[in-house]
Amino acid sequence: MVHCTRVSLFSCLLTIASITGLSSTDSILGQCQTAEGIYNCSGIGLEDIPTGIHIPTPTTIIDLHGNHISNITYLDYGSLTALDTLDLSDNQISILEPNALMKLKGLKVLDLSKNYLQGSGMEEHMFMDLRKLKELRLKRNPLKILRADLLNYFELPSLQILDLSYCELETLEASSIDLPSLISLNLSWNKLTEINRRALRMLNDLKTLDMSHNLIKVFDTVPHLPELQTWYLDSNLIETVHVGDHIWTYAESLQNLYMRNNQIMRFAPGDLPLDLGTLKVLDLSNNEIHCDCRMKWIASAVVEDKANRDIVLKCRYLSRVNGKDLLSLPEEELNCNIPPGKIIFIVSMAAIVAVCVGLIAFFVVRSIRRRFKIRRATKSDNKGDYSAVYTKEDEDIQVTMSDSRGLLVNKSEFDV
């Protein structure tokens, strides 16, 4: 009989498995829990995915998150016709073979978050025949690139929610997200520098697009997004905006546009969709908006139903209008004139700086002349170098030598 202690439970299970003829995988699977259609093997140290023979046929949810699974070559879950959710998050998966998931025809939710999948290793047909899949989570995988035809309508015709946040994405290739049924797309916390219209060309039903926390500097491109309602572009590096006309053409249903925490200083008429009838929220909080004479046009701009819309355009500069609402400022406050007090201050500071520079120059020149006068008395002879410092007081000349010959005060010895 084998006696198990709490400390050595895992090794004890392995010992029991070897005695009874069970494999280590079988013994670990003994820790899985089954209840109400859920097969839960989370966090038990699995290195391989359990085969279909271990899982009850009525299972609807398989939870394998928090294990040590490193690759998926083939899932023989064809007999699990009720299966609709598979959670493989927080593992070590770096290899996902093409067609590995093709037997999961009834699957609706697939979670591959927090693994080690790389976009360069993910090819076409990776998600073959997941025709009922509605939600795909790839969050926190080091993808870096999204290949063309990886996510397409023919293989994922029902997909509605796609999470690609925290994936280190730098590039979206053309046709990489061809999913007309998609409703929500999360591309936040990546390294995208542009909005690739060709990569997002078929998102006809998309309602929410999150591209916050990327590296976009210029916002002048709008893909064809006829049903888009909410677009997040917070915390990018946006300096230039020119999308008013594009939104009217390609995203005329837009209701909420967020561009908080960027570097926008100014915009011209037509750059923003201020007069778009569907727009309810336009938030440019925490930008660098300069409310000066170049923004005077906005005082007379037509902004439909302004009272019932949340349009946040807060001034950062000039200092006297800092924090004020740009749309509520009267035209006379939007000017580029410098106040008299500021002019006096600038002139005073310039005068002080000029005086300081002059004094510094005077003392530097004086110091250089003194050093030159002293050093020109330096002589050398065959016995070596020596120096003398002399001063003239009335008619006498005093010479101090650097050697032991002492001080000479004899006018007759010098021809002055």
Sequence and secondary structure as in RCSB ss.txt:
>XXXX:A:sequence
MVHCTRVSLFSCLLTIASITGLSSTDSILGQCQTAEGIYNCSGIGLEDIPTGIHIPTPTTIIDLHGNHISNITYL
DYGSLTALDTLDLSDNQISILEPNALMKLKGLKVLDLSKNYLQGSGMEEHMFMDLRKLKELRLKRNPLKILRADL
LNYFELPSLQILDLSYCELETLEASSIDLPSLISLNLSWNKLTEINRRALRMLNDLKTLDMSHNLIKVFDTVPHL
PELQTWYLDSNLIETVHVGDHIWTYAESLQNLYMRNNQIMRFAPGDLPLDLGTLKVLDLSNNEIHCDCRMKWIAS
AVVEDKANRDIVLKCRYLSRVNGKDLLSLPEEELNCNIPPGKIIFIVSMAAIVAVCVGLIAFFVVRSIRRRFKIR
RATKSDNKGDYSAVYTKEDEDIQVTMSDSRGLLVNKSEFDV
>XXXX:A:secstr
     STTHHHHHHHHHHHHT  HHHHHHTT EEETTEEE TTS  SS   GGGS TT  EEE TTS   EES  
  TT TT  EEE  SS   EE TTTTTT TT  EEE  SS   GGG  TTTTTT TT  EEE TT    EE TTS
EETTT TT  EEE TTS   EE TTTEE TT  EEE  SS   S  TTTTTT TT  EEE  SS   EE      
TT  EEE TTS   EE  HHHHHHH TT  EEE  SS      TTSS TT TT  EEE TT   B SGGGGGGGG
   TTGGGSEEE B  BSGGGTT BGGGS GGGS     HHHHHHHHHHHHHHHHHHHHHHHHHHHHHHHHHHHH
TT EEETTEEE EEEEEETTEEEEEESSTT EE  GGGS  
